[in-house]
Amino acid sequence: MAVEVRNNPDEHRYEAWLDGELAGFAAYRLRERSVVFTHTEVDDRFGGRGVGSQLARGALDDVRAAGERDVVPLCPFIRGWIEKHPDYQDLVRQAG
């Protein structure tokens, strides 16, 4: 099962597409040097298939590839995903 993750800047969210259907999204706000993830949602029909994890990975990989911003994970799902994947913790904005 391949989930396609796309940035939809007009809607301020990363979207997860599966079999031509929108399966979920991770909403964000842009700040000067940060992408602030505020909410992640996966449609119940796609639950238990790893869509949320693939969405988080795809969104964070996109932020990393751009190299211009850090991440502020206000969303509990994105925050928890980063905590479980230490190789993404370097993206998180450090206080101070």
C-alpha positions, 0 to 999 in steps of 0.5 A, spaced: 500 500 500 503 506 497 501 512 500 502 519 496 504 525 500 503 531 497 504 538 500 497 543 499 500 550 500 493 553 498 490 549 504 496 549 509 496 542 509 500 535 507 495 530 504 495 523 504 492 520 498 491 512 497 488 509 491 486 516 489 482 518 495 484 523 500 486 519 506 488 524 511 492 530 512 497 534 517 495 541 517 500 547 518 502 554 519 508 557 516 512 562 521 518 566 519 523 560 520 518 554 522 513 549 520 508 549 525 504 542 525 497 543 528 493 537 527 493 531 524 487 527 521 486 520 518 479 518 515 476 512 519 476 508 513 483 508 512 485 507 520 490 501 522 494 502 515 499 506 517 497 512 513 498 517 519 506 514 519 507 515 512 504 522 512 508 524 518 514 521 514 513 524 508 511 531 511 517 531 515 522 529 509 519 535 505 521 540 510 528 537 511 529 537 503 527 544 503 532 546 508 529 552 510 525 551 516 525 547 522 519 544 525 514 546 531 510 540 533 504 542 536 500 536 534 500 531 539 501 525 533 506 529 529 510 530 536 509 523 538 511 520 531 518 525 532 519 522 539 519 515 536 523 516 530 530 520 533 533 521 526 527 526 525 529 530 532 534 534 529 528 538 525 525 540 531 526 547 533 529 548 540 527 553 545 532 559 547 
